[in-house]
Amino acid sequence: MKPLSPGRELVPGVRVSAHLHRSRHLDVYAAACERRGCPVVVKTVRPDRLSRADVARDLLREGRLLRRLTHPHIARGYDVHREPRPAIVLETIGGETLAHLLDRRDLPAREVAELGRQLASALGYLHAEGYVHLDLKPSNVVADAGRAKLLDLSIAQRPGPIRAGRGTWCNMAPEQAAGGRVTAAADVWGLGTVLWEAATGVNPFDEIDQLRERAESVRSLRPRLPRPLAEAIDGCLEPRPADRPALAELREGLAACAG
């Protein structure tokens, strides 16, 4: 089934402006909110997936969580709707995803460090609220004028067991890929993959390589990257969760690198 056309009402008082993205189960729209008098973003279950109770459940859970969170580097959630279709209404964020940005240019070392500091701040807040994100990747980060925002908490959960392979293969920690117990250390790993790619333009892993081998040092592709920043990134990608830096320690180190 095709996405909804512009002008259609998604949920009461919110009308489609444009279709932005279609994933396996969801549609994402730019929309206009009459009550707020501003543009918004709406994530909703695809029309051909409305029979999937699990998809609706996960989407509504994400919406409720986003409404609770108040952090400058996490996308804000406005409303959660069960009817006439499961949907969540989110703030509109300017800028572009980090994935698109990296397609156009390399990031200076200080920008890489500042990006990491901001994301580490967001993750620290999320962890303090009792959740781990588990899907850190460039397409889930929006960057605008030096400010980063973390998107998509669709698989965020409490620390604990996880089904093997839940997440994005090239960015998930070994214990996440294997289906072990995930903790804040899994997000430290995910942040490491994002910063490795921000520094080099490529992901450090293909498919499930993280289950078989260590990542190369980020300086193998960017030799002039300042050593303290390279060591911080490499430390995130230690195979054993206990060997990765604590998030607070990592944030402080990245802040020092950002100057």
C-alpha positions in Angstrom: 0.0 0.0 0.0 1.2 3.5 -0.9 2.0 6.1 1.8 -0.6 8.7 2.6 -0.8 11.7 0.3 -0.2 15.3 1.4 -3.3 16.9 3.1 -4.5 13.6 4.6 -5.2 13.6 8.4 -2.9 11.2 10.2 -4.3 11.7 13.7 -6.7 14.4 14.8 -5.3 17.8 14.0 -2.2 16.5 12.3 -2.0 16.5 8.5 0.5 15.0 6.1 3.0 17.4 4.5 5.3 14.9 2.9 6.3 11.2 3.2 9.9 11.0 4.5 10.8 7.4 4.9 9.4 3.8 4.9 11.0 1.1 6.9 10.0 -2.6 7.2 7.1 -1.7 9.5 6.7 2.0 9.8 6.1 5.2 7.8 7.6 8.5 8.8 5.9 11.7 7.7 6.6 15.4 7.9 3.3 16.9 9.1 1.6 20.0 10.3 0.1 20.2 13.8 -2.9 22.5 13.9 -3.0 22.7 17.7 0.6 23.7 18.0 0.8 25.7 14.8 4.1 24.2 13.8 5.6 21.4 11.8 6.1 18.0 13.4 7.3 14.5 12.5 5.0 11.5 12.8 6.0 7.9 13.0 3.1 5.5 12.3 2.5 1.8 11.5 2.4 1.2 7.8 -1.2 0.5 6.5 -0.2 -3.1 5.5 1.3 -3.8 9.0 -1.7 -2.6 11.1 -2.5 -6.3 12.0 0.9 -6.6 13.7 0.1 -6.0 17.4 3.8 -6.2 18.3 4.8 -3.4 15.9 2.1 -1.1 17.4 3.2 -2.0 20.9 6.8 -1.2 20.3 6.0 2.1 18.6 3.7 3.3 21.4 6.3 2.2 24.0 8.9 4.3 22.2 6.5 7.3 22.1 5.8 7.0 25.9 9.5 6.9 26.6 10.3 9.9 24.4 7.6 11.9 26.1 9.3 11.3 29.5 12.8 12.3 28.3 13.9 15.9 28.5 17.5 16.3 27.2 18.9 18.7 24.6 20.5 16.0 22.6 17.5 13.6 22.4 14.6 14.1 20.0 11.5 15.2 21.9 8.3 13.3 21.8 5.0 15.2 21.9 2.0 12.9 21.6 1.1 9.2 21.5 -2.0 8.0 19.6 -3.6 4.6 19.5 -6.5 5.6 17.3 -7.3 6.0 14.4 -3.9 4.4 13.8 -0.9 3.8 16.2 1.3 6.9 15.8 3.7 9.1 17.7 4.2 12.8 17.1 7.8 14.1 17.5 9.6 17.4 17.2 10.9 18.5 13.8 14.7 18.7 13.9 16.7 20.8 11.4 19.9 19.7 9.8 20.7 16.3 8.3 21.5 12.8 9.6 25.1 12.1 10.3 25.0 9.4 7.6 24.2 12.0 5.0 26.7 14.5 6.4 29.5 11.9 6.2 28.6 11.2 2.6 29.6 14.8 1.8 32.6 15.6 3.9 35.1 14.5 6.5 34.7 15.8 10.0 37.6 17.7 11.7 38.9 15.9 14.9 37.3 18.6 17.2 33.9 18.0 15.5 34.2 14.3 16.0 35.1 14.8 19.7 32.3 17.3 20.2 29.8 15.0 18.5 30.9 12.2 20.9 30.6 14.5 23.9 27.1 15.4 23.1 26.0 11.8 22.4 27.7 10.6 25.5 25.7 13.2 27.5 22.5 12.0 25.9 23.3 8.4 26.6 24.3 9.1 30.2 20.9 10.7 30.8 19.1 7.8 29.1 21.0 5.3 31.3 20.2 7.3 34.4 16.5 6.9 33.4 17.0 3.1 33.3 17.3 2.4 29.6 19.9 1.5 27.0 19.5 2.7 23.4 21.1 -0.3 21.5 20.9 1.2 18.0 23.6 3.9 17.8 24.4 4.5 14.2 25.0 7.6 11.9 21.4 7.4 10.5 20.0 7.8 14.1 21.9 11.0 14.7 20.9 14.4 13.3 23.5 17.1 13.2 22.8 20.8 12.8 25.2 23.7 13.3 27.4 21.8 15.7 24.5 20.4 17.7 23.6 16.6 17.6 20.4 14.9 18.5 19.8 11.2 19.1 16.9 9.6 17.3 14.9 6.4 17.3 14.5 4.6 20.7 12.5 1.9 19.0 14.5 -1.0 20.5 15.6 0.8 23.7 15.1 -1.4 26.8 16.0 -2.0 30.4 19.5 -3.5 30.8 19.2 -7.3 30.7 18.8 -10.2 28.2 18.4 -9.4 24.5 17.5 -11.5 21.5 20.5 -12.2 19.3 20.9 -9.8 16.5 18.4 -7.2 17.7 19.7 -3.9 16.4 21.9 -3.0 13.4 24.6 -5.6 12.7 27.5 -3.4 11.9 27.0 -1.2 15.0 25.9 -3.6 17.7 28.2 -4.8 20.5 29.4 -8.5 20.5 27.2 -9.3 23.4 24.2 -7.8 21.6 24.9 -9.7 18.4 25.4 -13.0 20.3 22.2 -12.5 22.4 23.8 -12.0 25.8 23.0 -9.5 28.6 23.2 -5.9 27.5 24.2 -3.0 29.8 25.4 0.6 29.3 28.6 -0.9 27.9 26.7 -1.9 24.7 25.9 1.8 24.1 29.5 2.7 24.7 30.4 0.2 21.9 27.7 1.7 19.6 29.0 5.2 20.3 32.5 3.9 19.4 31.3 2.7 16.0 29.6 6.0 15.3 32.8 8.0 16.2 35.0 5.6 14.2 32.9 6.2 11.2 32.7 9.9 11.8 36.5 10.0 11.9 37.1 7.7 8.8 34.0 7.8 6.7 33.5 4.0 7.0 32.2 1.5 9.6 34.8 -0.5 11.4 32.9 -3.8 10.8 31.1 -5.7 8.1 28.2 -7.8 9.1 29.1 -9.8 12.2 32.9 -9.3 12.2 32.7 -8.1 15.8 32.1 -11.6 16.9 35.3 -12.9 15.3 37.9 -10.1 15.4 38.9 -6.9 17.0 38.4 -3.5 15.3 41.6 -2.0 13.8 42.7 1.2 15.5 41.0 4.2 14.0 44.4 5.6 13.3 45.0 2.9 10.7 42.7 4.9 8.4 43.3 8.4 9.9 46.9 8.4 11.1 46.8 12.1 12.0 43.8 11.8 14.4 45.0 13.1 17.8 46.1 10.2 19.9 43.9 10.9 22.9 40.8 11.0 20.7 41.9 7.8 18.8 42.5 6.0 22.2 39.0 7.1 23.4 37.4 5.7 20.2 39.4 2.5 20.2 38.6 1.9 23.9 34.9 1.9 23.2 35.4 -1.1 20.9 37.0 -3.5 23.4 35.4 -6.9 22.9 34.8 -7.4 26.7 32.2 -5.0 28.1 34.1 -4.6 31.3 37.2 -3.3 29.4 35.3 -0.4 27.8 35.4 3.0 29.5 32.6 4.1 31.7 30.4 6.6 30.0 31.2 9.5 32.4 34.9 8.9 31.9 34.5 8.8 28.1 32.4 12.0 28.1 35.1 13.8 30.1 37.9 12.6 27.7 35.9 13.6 24.6 35.2 17.0 26.1 39.0 17.5 26.6 39.6 16.5 23.0 36.9 18.9 21.8 38.7 21.8 23.6 
